[in-house]
Amino acid sequence: MRYDYYSVDVPGDCADDIATLAGYAINEARERARLYCVPAEWSAQLVCGELGDFNVRFRVRRKRRVV
């Protein structure tokens, strides 16, 4: 297994809950990824900020297999 990490800032006022903001952060990280790997497991962890802030930072992790 290999892990890739992305630091993503999302506007805090574009959603009504943190889970939706985490989904936006995962989508942003997918677009930034240089390698498109299927299957991959994505997860987002809140680093700083809260709902309604100007920027909310997430640490997005992609877990993928290496052959």
C-alpha positions as CSV (number, residue, x, y, z in Angstrom):
1,M,0.0,0.0,0.0
2,R,1.1,3.5,-0.7
3,Y,-0.3,6.7,0.9
4,D,-0.4,10.1,-0.8
5,Y,-1.3,13.3,1.2
6,Y,-2.7,16.6,0.1
7,S,-3.3,19.8,2.0
8,V,-6.5,21.4,0.7
9,D,-8.2,24.7,1.7
10,V,-11.9,25.0,1.2
11,P,-14.1,28.1,1.8
12,G,-16.0,27.5,5.0
13,D,-19.2,29.1,3.9
14,C,-19.9,26.9,0.8
15,A,-21.6,24.1,2.8
16,D,-23.9,23.5,5.8
17,D,-21.8,20.9,7.5
18,I,-18.2,19.7,7.9
19,A,-18.8,16.3,6.1
20,T,-19.8,18.2,3.0
21,L,-16.7,20.4,3.2
22,A,-14.6,17.2,3.6
23,G,-16.2,15.9,0.4
24,Y,-15.3,19.1,-1.4
25,A,-11.7,18.7,-0.2
26,I,-11.5,15.1,-1.4
27,N,-12.8,16.2,-4.9
28,E,-10.2,18.9,-5.0
29,A,-7.4,16.5,-4.1
30,R,-8.7,14.1,-6.8
31,E,-8.3,16.8,-9.4
32,R,-4.8,17.7,-8.2
33,A,-3.6,14.0,-8.2
34,R,-1.1,13.3,-11.0
35,L,-1.9,9.6,-11.1
36,Y,-5.4,8.4,-11.5
37,C,-5.6,5.2,-9.5
38,V,-8.6,2.9,-9.3
39,P,-9.4,1.6,-6.7
40,A,-8.3,4.2,-4.2
41,E,-9.6,5.0,-0.7
42,W,-9.9,8.7,0.1
43,S,-10.3,10.2,3.5
44,A,-10.2,13.8,4.8
45,Q,-9.2,15.0,8.3
46,L,-9.9,18.5,9.6
47,V,-6.7,20.4,10.4
48,C,-7.8,23.9,11.2
49,G,-10.9,26.1,10.9
50,E,-14.6,25.6,11.4
51,L,-17.8,25.9,9.5
52,G,-18.3,29.5,8.4
53,D,-14.6,30.5,8.4
54,F,-12.9,32.1,5.4
55,N,-10.7,29.0,4.8
56,V,-11.0,25.5,6.3
57,R,-7.9,23.3,5.9
58,F,-8.2,19.5,5.4
59,R,-5.5,16.9,5.2
60,V,-6.7,14.5,2.5
61,R,-5.2,11.0,2.3
62,R,-5.3,8.6,-0.7
63,K,-4.6,5.0,0.0
64,R,-3.7,3.0,-3.1
65,R,-2.1,-0.3,-4.1
66,V,1.3,-0.4,-5.8
67,V,1.9,-3.3,-8.2
